[in-house]
C-alpha cells in the first residue's frame, strides 16, 4: 500500500489541476474529439471532480491510522500545523462535494435556478479556490526538500495569483469566475502550477520553521 501513496498523490494533483480549468478543458476535448465544448465542458468537469473526490477518499483510507491517532500523543508545532491543515482540508472537501452534488448535471439538479443553486455555486467557488490553496499548502508540509530551481516559478506564482484573480474568488470580491476561452489552455495551466508551487513553498517553509 505504501507504494500506492505517491501514485495516488500524483494523480490527485493532476486531477486537481484539471478540475480548476472548468469548462476550458471542454474545448480541448472539442478539438480532439469534435464534441461541443460548451455543452460538455461542465459535464467533463463533473467527472474529473468526481474522480478527484474518490481519490481523496482513498487517500484518507490509506492514511486512516494517522487520522485515528489525531487525538493521541504529544503535540508540537509541526504536528499541530499538520493536523490543523488536515481538518480544514477535510471540511473544505466536504463543502466541495456537497455543493458539487447540488449542481450535478448527472443527478439532474443543474436546471434548478433557485436560492439553493445560487448558494451551491457560491459555496463551490469558495470551497474550490480555498481548497486549491490549502491543498497546495498541505502538500508542501509533507515534502522533504524544496529545490532552489523552483524559486523562479514560486515568485511567478505571486504574479499569477493576482493575474488569475484567485484572491478575489477566495474572498468573494468577485462572485463569478472569469475564463478566457480564446486563451491557450497551456497558459492557464502554467499559471495555476506556479500558484500551486507558491503555496507548496509556503507549506514547506512553515514546516521547516516549526521544526526548529
BELQUI-V406474 format. One record per run of one state. SS is the DSSP state (alpha for helix, beta for strand, coil for the rest). FROM is the first residue (numbers start at 1). TO is the last residue. If there is no record, write none. Layout:
SS_FROM_TO + SS_FROM_TO
This chain:
coil_1_1 + alpha_2_20 + coil_21_23 + alpha_24_33 + coil_34_36 + alpha_37_62 + coil_63_63 + alpha_64_68 + coil_69_76 + alpha_77_102 + coil_103_114 + alpha_115_142 + coil_143_149 + alpha_150_163 + coil_164_165 + alpha_166_170 + coil_171_184 + alpha_185_210 + coil_211_212
